Amino acid sequence: MKTTLKLVRVGMTMTEGTIVAWHVGPGARFVAGDVLYTVETEKVSHDVEATAGGTLLEILVPVDEDAEVGQAVCVVDVENG
């Protein structure tokens, strides 16, 4: 099922973050627990893991770009099952 993944809040006061690395590229498959991207805030750098398996279809927020919490950062095709 095609869906967007949104920037997660990694701290209570976080309102935005910078994507500092994508660990999966477009067309690549991933499984639950794989690190998809790393987001950095003023206080912390955090690896965001996949909660389900699938395929990364499109990156919407490239490396070194800021995103607000809740903003779509990528499009994935999540495996059913």
Backbone as JSON Lines, residues from 0, in Angstrom:
{"i":0,"aa":"M","n":[0.85,-1.16,0.0],"ca":[0.0,0.0,0.0],"c":[0.9,1.24,0.0]}
{"i":1,"aa":"K","n":[0.69,2.14,-0.94],"ca":[1.47,3.38,-1.04],"c":[1.02,4.36,0.02]}
{"i":2,"aa":"T","n":[2.0,4.93,0.75],"ca":[1.69,5.88,1.82],"c":[2.87,6.83,2.02]}
{"i":3,"aa":"T","n":[2.63,7.93,2.71],"ca":[3.72,8.84,3.05],"c":[4.12,8.63,4.5]}
{"i":4,"aa":"L","n":[5.4,8.8,4.77],"ca":[5.89,8.78,6.15],"c":[6.17,10.2,6.55]}
{"i":5,"aa":"K","n":[5.79,10.54,7.77],"ca":[5.93,11.92,8.25],"c":[7.05,12.02,9.26]}
{"i":6,"aa":"L","n":[7.62,13.22,9.35],"ca":[8.69,13.46,10.31],"c":[8.16,13.23,11.72]}
{"i":7,"aa":"V","n":[8.86,12.38,12.44],"ca":[8.44,12.04,13.8],"c":[8.99,13.02,14.8]}
{"i":8,"aa":"R","n":[8.26,13.21,15.88],"ca":[8.72,14.07,16.99],"c":[9.62,13.21,17.88]}
{"i":9,"aa":"V","n":[10.87,13.64,18.05],"ca":[11.81,12.89,18.87],"c":[12.09,13.56,20.21]}
{"i":10,"aa":"G","n":[11.44,14.67,20.47],"ca":[11.55,15.36,21.75],"c":[10.29,16.15,22.01]}
{"i":11,"aa":"M","n":[9.97,16.37,23.26],"ca":[8.7,17.03,23.6],"c":[8.56,18.42,22.99]}
{"i":12,"aa":"T","n":[9.66,19.15,22.85],"ca":[9.57,20.51,22.34],"c":[9.95,20.62,20.86]}
{"i":13,"aa":"M","n":[10.22,19.5,20.22],"ca":[10.64,19.51,18.82],"c":[9.51,19.99,17.92]}
{"i":14,"aa":"T","n":[9.8,20.96,17.06],"ca":[8.83,21.43,16.07],"c":[9.31,21.21,14.65]}
{"i":15,"aa":"E","n":[10.64,21.07,14.5],"ca":[11.23,20.81,13.18],"c":[12.56,20.12,13.36]}
{"i":16,"aa":"G","n":[13.08,19.59,12.26],"ca":[14.38,18.94,12.28],"c":[14.98,18.97,10.9]}
{"i":17,"aa":"T","n":[16.25,18.63,10.82],"ca":[16.97,18.57,9.55],"c":[17.29,17.13,9.24]}
{"i":18,"aa":"I","n":[16.94,16.7,8.04],"ca":[17.31,15.36,7.6],"c":[18.8,15.41,7.28]}
{"i":19,"aa":"V","n":[19.6,14.66,8.02],"ca":[21.05,14.69,7.81],"c":[21.56,13.48,7.04]}
{"i":20,"aa":"A","n":[20.73,12.43,6.9],"ca":[21.13,11.26,6.13],"c":[19.91,10.42,5.78]}
{"i":21,"aa":"W","n":[19.92,9.89,4.57],"ca":[18.97,8.85,4.16],"c":[19.77,7.56,4.1]}
{"i":22,"aa":"H","n":[19.3,6.52,4.8],"ca":[20.0,5.25,4.83],"c":[19.42,4.25,3.85]}
{"i":23,"aa":"V","n":[18.31,4.62,3.22],"ca":[17.65,3.81,2.21],"c":[17.38,4.75,1.03]}
{"i":24,"aa":"G","n":[17.67,4.29,-0.17],"ca":[17.44,5.12,-1.35],"c":[16.19,4.7,-2.11]}
{"i":25,"aa":"P","n":[15.73,5.53,-3.02],"ca":[14.55,5.19,-3.83],"c":[14.73,3.85,-4.54]}
{"i":26,"aa":"G","n":[13.71,3.02,-4.46],"ca":[13.73,1.7,-5.06],"c":[14.24,0.61,-4.14]}
{"i":27,"aa":"A","n":[14.81,0.99,-3.01],"ca":[15.38,0.02,-2.08],"c":[14.3,-0.54,-1.16]}
{"i":28,"aa":"R","n":[14.43,-1.84,-0.88],"ca":[13.53,-2.5,0.06],"c":[14.1,-2.37,1.47]}
{"i":29,"aa":"F","n":[13.2,-2.39,2.45],"ca":[13.61,-2.33,3.85],"c":[12.68,-3.23,4.65]}
{"i":30,"aa":"V","n":[13.12,-3.6,5.84],"ca":[12.31,-4.41,6.75],"c":[12.11,-3.62,8.04]}
{"i":31,"aa":"A","n":[11.13,-4.04,8.82],"ca":[10.89,-3.39,10.12],"c":[12.17,-3.38,10.93]}
{"i":32,"aa":"G","n":[12.49,-2.23,11.48],"ca":[13.7,-2.09,12.28],"c":[14.87,-1.47,11.54]}
{"i":33,"aa":"D","n":[14.81,-1.46,10.21],"ca":[15.87,-0.81,9.44],"c":[15.8,0.7,9.66]}
{"i":34,"aa":"V","n":[16.95,1.34,9.72],"ca":[16.99,2.8,9.84],"c":[16.72,3.4,8.46]}
{"i":35,"aa":"L","n":[15.69,4.25,8.39],"ca":[15.34,4.89,7.13],"c":[16.09,6.21,6.94]}
{"i":36,"aa":"Y","n":[16.1,7.04,7.98],"ca":[16.78,8.33,7.89],"c":[17.21,8.79,9.27]}
{"i":37,"aa":"T","n":[18.09,9.79,9.28],"ca":[18.54,10.4,10.52],"c":[18.09,11.85,10.52]}
{"i":38,"aa":"V","n":[17.46,12.26,11.61],"ca":[17.0,13.65,11.76],"c":[17.78,14.27,12.91]}
{"i":39,"aa":"E","n":[18.13,15.54,12.73],"ca":[18.89,16.26,13.74],"c":[18.1,17.49,14.18]}
{"i":40,"aa":"T","n":[18.07,17.71,15.49],"ca":[17.45,18.91,16.05],"c":[18.55,19.69,16.76]}
{"i":41,"aa":"E","n":[18.16,20.75,17.45],"ca":[19.15,21.52,18.2],"c":[19.81,20.7,19.29]}
{"i":42,"aa":"K","n":[19.1,19.69,19.78],"ca":[19.57,18.96,20.95],"c":[20.04,17.53,20.68]}
{"i":43,"aa":"V","n":[19.54,16.9,19.59],"ca":[19.8,15.47,19.42],"c":[19.8,15.08,17.94]}
{"i":44,"aa":"S","n":[20.51,14.01,17.65],"ca":[20.46,13.36,16.35],"c":[19.8,12.0,16.57]}
{"i":45,"aa":"H","n":[18.81,11.66,15.75],"ca":[18.01,10.47,16.01],"c":[17.82,9.67,14.73]}
{"i":46,"aa":"D","n":[18.08,8.36,14.79],"ca":[17.81,7.46,13.67],"c":[16.35,7.03,13.72]}
{"i":47,"aa":"V","n":[15.65,7.17,12.61],"ca":[14.24,6.8,12.54],"c":[14.14,5.45,11.83]}
{"i":48,"aa":"E","n":[13.55,4.48,12.53],"ca":[13.43,3.11,12.03],"c":[12.08,2.86,11.39]}
{"i":49,"aa":"A","n":[12.07,1.95,10.43],"ca":[10.83,1.51,9.81],"c":[10.03,0.67,10.79]}
{"i":50,"aa":"T","n":[8.73,0.85,10.81],"ca":[7.87,0.04,11.68],"c":[7.3,-1.16,10.94]}
{"i":51,"aa":"A","n":[7.49,-1.19,9.61],"ca":[7.03,-2.3,8.78],"c":[7.95,-2.38,7.57]}
{"i":52,"aa":"G","n":[7.9,-3.48,6.86],"ca":[8.71,-3.65,5.67],"c":[8.07,-3.0,4.46]}
{"i":53,"aa":"G","n":[8.88,-2.73,3.45],"ca":[8.35,-2.15,2.23],"c":[9.46,-1.7,1.3]}
{"i":54,"aa":"T","n":[9.1,-0.77,0.41],"ca":[10.03,-0.21,-0.57],"c":[9.93,1.31,-0.53]}
{"i":55,"aa":"L","n":[11.07,1.98,-0.5],"ca":[11.07,3.44,-0.57],"c":[10.84,3.85,-2.02]}
{"i":56,"aa":"L","n":[9.8,4.63,-2.26],"ca":[9.47,5.05,-3.61],"c":[10.04,6.43,-3.96]}
{"i":57,"aa":"E","n":[9.97,7.37,-3.0],"ca":[10.39,8.74,-3.31],"c":[10.79,9.46,-2.02]}
{"i":58,"aa":"I","n":[11.88,10.2,-2.1],"ca":[12.31,11.06,-0.99],"c":[11.75,12.45,-1.25]}
{"i":59,"aa":"L","n":[11.0,12.98,-0.29],"ca":[10.38,14.29,-0.43],"c":[11.19,15.4,0.23]}
{"i":60,"aa":"V","n":[11.99,15.05,1.23],"ca":[12.84,16.03,1.93],"c":[14.28,15.53,1.81]}
{"i":61,"aa":"P","n":[15.09,16.19,0.97],"ca":[16.47,15.74,0.78],"c":[17.37,16.05,1.97]}
{"i":62,"aa":"V","n":[18.56,15.49,1.95],"ca":[19.57,15.71,2.99],"c":[19.85,17.21,3.09]}
{"i":63,"aa":"D","n":[20.03,17.66,4.32],"ca":[20.33,19.05,4.68],"c":[19.14,19.99,4.54]}
{"i":64,"aa":"E","n":[17.94,19.45,4.34],"ca":[16.72,20.25,4.29],"c":[15.97,20.1,5.6]}
{"i":65,"aa":"D","n":[15.3,21.17,6.02],"ca":[14.49,21.16,7.23],"c":[13.08,20.69,6.91]}
{"i":66,"aa":"A","n":[12.46,20.07,7.91],"ca":[11.06,19.64,7.8],"c":[10.39,19.89,9.15]}
{"i":67,"aa":"E","n":[9.12,20.19,9.11],"ca":[8.34,20.36,10.33],"c":[7.81,19.01,10.79]}
{"i":68,"aa":"V","n":[7.62,18.87,12.09],"ca":[7.03,17.64,12.63],"c":[5.68,17.43,11.94]}
{"i":69,"aa":"G","n":[5.46,16.22,11.46],"ca":[4.22,15.89,10.77],"c":[4.26,16.09,9.27]}
{"i":70,"aa":"Q","n":[5.33,16.71,8.77],"ca":[5.47,16.92,7.32],"c":[5.89,15.61,6.67]}
{"i":71,"aa":"A","n":[5.35,15.31,5.5],"ca":[5.73,14.1,4.75],"c":[7.19,14.21,4.32]}
{"i":72,"aa":"V","n":[7.97,13.17,4.61],"ca":[9.39,13.18,4.23],"c":[9.71,12.18,3.12]}
{"i":73,"aa":"C","n":[8.84,11.17,2.95],"ca":[9.06,10.21,1.87],"c":[7.77,9.45,1.56]}
{"i":74,"aa":"V","n":[7.79,8.8,0.4],"ca":[6.67,7.96,-0.02],"c":[7.19,6.52,-0.05]}
{"i":75,"aa":"V","n":[6.42,5.62,0.55],"ca":[6.8,4.21,0.6],"c":[5.65,3.32,0.13]}
{"i":76,"aa":"D","n":[6.01,2.12,-0.27],"ca":[5.02,1.08,-0.56],"c":[5.19,0.05,0.55]}
{"i":77,"aa":"V","n":[4.23,0.02,1.47],"ca":[4.32,-0.85,2.64],"c":[3.77,-2.23,2.28]}
{"i":78,"aa":"E","n":[4.49,-3.26,2.69],"ca":[4.05,-4.63,2.43],"c":[2.85,-4.98,3.28]}
{"i":79,"aa":"N","n":[1.9,-5.66,2.7],"ca":[0.75,-6.17,3.46],"c":[1.16,-7.49,4.08]}
{"i":80,"aa":"G","n":[0.62,-7.73,5.26],"ca":[0.93,-9.02,5.85],"c":[1.13,-8.89,7.28]}
